[in-house]
Amino acid sequence: MVYKGNLIVQVGGEGKGIVAFDMKTGKVAWSGGEFKGAYSSPTVINVDGQDQLILFVENLAVGMDPSSGEVL
């Protein structure tokens, strides 16, 4: 999915569960999460005025900050 100039994809693995790539340079903008990827598409929702990246991994639903990759 695309969010504010980053392409966000599920990669899976230690520290790279989700990776955001800068669409202009192709460089990693941020990466985060300690989980394996799953067959689901990340999406952004707004919760009380804050955008949250929501995805399903392993047996969890995860909320992350789509600008930094911080697990919320």
Rosetta blueprint (number, residue, H / E / L):
1 M L
2 V E
3 Y E
4 K L
5 G L
6 N E
7 L E
8 I E
9 V E
10 Q E
11 V L
12 G L
13 G E
14 E L
15 G L
16 K L
17 G L
18 I E
19 V E
20 A E
21 F E
22 D E
23 M L
24 K L
25 T L
26 G L
27 K L
28 V E
29 A E
30 W E
31 S E
32 G E
33 G L
34 E L
35 F E
36 K L
37 G L
38 A L
39 Y L
40 S L
41 S L
42 P L
43 T E
44 V E
45 I E
46 N E
47 V E
48 D L
49 G L
50 Q E
51 D E
52 Q E
53 L E
54 I E
55 L E
56 F E
57 V E
58 E L
59 N L
60 L E
61 A E
62 V E
63 G E
64 M E
65 D L
66 P L
67 S L
68 S L
69 G L
70 E L
71 V E
72 L L
